[in-house]
């Protein structure tokens, strides 16, 4: 019997993105700099006025894998 490790699903909801940032005690500006996006982009994701696209979700996955 083979057991496969399944990575946990990431929460790309506004609350999930904010929790990801706060897990390391980062400001929006610091988090944006790490991801290579603007501070405004982070603000919009955290407030639900926009959602990260495919490329940004990939960046968030990579960031989360380092937590």
HELIX and SHEET records of a PDB file:
HELIX    1   1 UNK A   14  UNK A   22  1                                   9    
HELIX    2   2 UNK A   28  UNK A   35  1                                   8    
HELIX    3   3 UNK A   39  UNK A   47  1                                   9    
HELIX    4   4 UNK A   54  UNK A   65  1                                  12    
END                                                                             
